Amino acid sequence: MTDLYLQDWRAWTPHREADGESRLDTQDKPAGKAVPAMLRRRLNLIGRAVCDMLAALDPETNRIVLHASRHGDGERTLEMLYGLNEGDPLSPARFGLSVHNATAGVYSIASGNRCSQQAIAASGSEWAALIAEAHGYLADGQSSLLLVFSDQPVPQRFAAYAPASLSAAVTLQVGSQPVGDAQRLVETMNPAGDSPLQPLDIIDWLMGNRRRIACPISRRGWQLEPVRS
Amino acid sequence: MTTTALEQELKEMIIETLELEDVTPEDIDPNEPLFVEGLGLDSIDALELGLALQKRYGITLESEAESSRQHFANLKSLAALVESRRQK
């Protein structure tokens, strides 16, 4: 399998301390400055954070974007379903932004990035799916691409059926070459792990608070190792 | 030129319905284009605005594009539409 290197990353969550890490934004309301105001108004907080992080990692806007989220914008979807049940007409803007590829789509319009994009939901295996897809694109000849993993709390009505989650998003630039301060992503089989990985777990791992992360469903684990010179 | 009460009401409806951040009623010039230029609204906003007119004033717009274009040209033409066709 192709080697995969973590070349750079950005993250957003108001639910932990930055501990001096400049790549982690902990503001309650991300600025969303990468997106013009007329487009930004339709993005939720996570969407604003993701667009800013993508712009920071890819100022040339020439990289493929893979965006994974287990639940997407559940609140918006549920609100529309309640409305439909009442016989209310659907709001076109809300419908447009409730789809799973909404944030990536707005980013593409705002930045002019016309590379491929993919929106992924994988029942708790989002991280494993992102890495598998990334290997595919790198094997296909891409030198680097952007991975996004974001989620927000599941609407109250469904909270009992899903693990508790907090708003967080992480964006990683991965590639086939160890450029800059890159670290090598090493995959292991059948690691110990109990619950599905969420964006906050990835942030914890990137900040060095965890050595390994594991996806119990795909029975794979990952750790970052320094690049040997 | 003074803004009529209806124009003021429509300005507030546009800002609220279309979630226009950082736009105040004073920013909307009744004679400036609402779409593309001027306020800079897009096609999704047009659909959203059509829905709001239906909900609030009971106006159903015909699907024919040219007349909608005229009604949505600016705030003044929108106010004229509401004035002449409102059901509530």
Boltz contact constraints between the chains, C-beta under 6 A:
constraints:
  - contact:
      token1: [A, 37]
      token2: [B, 21]
      max_distance: 6.0
  - contact:
      token1: [A, 38]
      token2: [B, 40]
      max_distance: 6.0
  - contact:
      token1: [A, 41]
      token2: [B, 19]
      max_distance: 6.0
  - contact:
      token1: [A, 41]
      token2: [B, 21]
      max_distance: 6.0
  - contact:
      token1: [A, 89]
      token2: [B, 51]
      max_distance: 6.0
  - contact:
      token1: [A, 92]
      token2: [B, 44]
      max_distance: 6.0
  - contact:
      token1: [A, 92]
      token2: [B, 47]
      max_distance: 6.0
  - contact:
      token1: [A, 92]
      token2: [B, 48]
      max_distance: 6.0
  - contact:
      token1: [A, 93]
      token2: [B, 44]
      max_distance: 6.0
  - contact:
      token1: [A, 93]
      token2: [B, 48]
      max_distance: 6.0
  - contact:
      token1: [A, 96]
      token2: [B, 44]
      max_distance: 6.0
